[in-house]
Amino acid sequence: MSVPPLPRAPQPWNALAERAYRLRVPLLATPFLIAMIENARHPHPLWEGAYRIAAGSAPIGPLSRHILMLPALCLYAAALTIRLSASASLGSRTVWSGAPVANRIETGGLFGVVRHPLYLGSAGLIVALSMISSPEGAGALLILDLPLLALFARHEEALLSRSLPEFEDYKKSVPAFWPRRPLPDKIFARALRPLDRRGGAALKSEAANVSLLGGFLAFWITPDIKVFWTAAGLSFLIALTAPHWWKKTGDAP
């Protein structure tokens, strides 16, 4: 007569990862707040340091400033688009839930290209913000937030593997963060397609990130911190009200 194996005792690391996952929003926001404080204390962004190395003591003109800040803004906009597409595919309830909410594997939109487009977009946002932060602020973002993203992605995969047996096959065919090769045809259309159906809800879900894009774009045009906060506030309100004015494909104008 065989004796059934005893249930495995829960590992302390698993309990810690579960708590961290449920608190992932404030945990990820904390390094950003640290970076904002450090940027106020040390208002010398990384792009300015790169300019000083290349040009010495020459003053930074408006055109040079626009050119040096442009890569970070473009990266932020691209990363935000990735997050918006993923949010539209999953829905806000899943994106902000305390645990993965799924009864099937999502393969539409960017989920057929990478397993974690939300975290890929978040990583892009963090890198972009680091590029326009002081070295101290960039360090807080890169050293604290990027490992947290990897931890949360790993935790999600462990939970999904237990609840959805087919997830293991999905892992074999779709990379975690680096897009699979060759890229699917019409990759940009694939990324934007979910926004046709739930773009308004996605904008509302990503209102905080949208507000930063509006603020940084205004700051790029005119380096005035008051303009930054005004544009960020307006962008936040526009994103929050998006479900009321966003028109789905085929809707009447």
Secondary structure, DSSP 8 states (H G I E B T S, - for coil): -----------HHHHHHHHHHHTHHHHHHHHHHHHHHHHHHS---HHHHHHHHHHTT----HHHHHHHHHHHHHHHHHHHHHHHHHHHHH-HHHHT-SS---SS---SGGGGT-S-HHHHHHHHHHHHHHHTS-HHHHHHIIIIIHHHHHHHHHHHHHHHHHH-TTHHHHHHHS-SSS--SS--TTHHHHHHHHHHHHHHHHHHHTHHHHHHHHHHHHHHHS--HHHHHHHHHHHHHHHHTHHHH---TT---
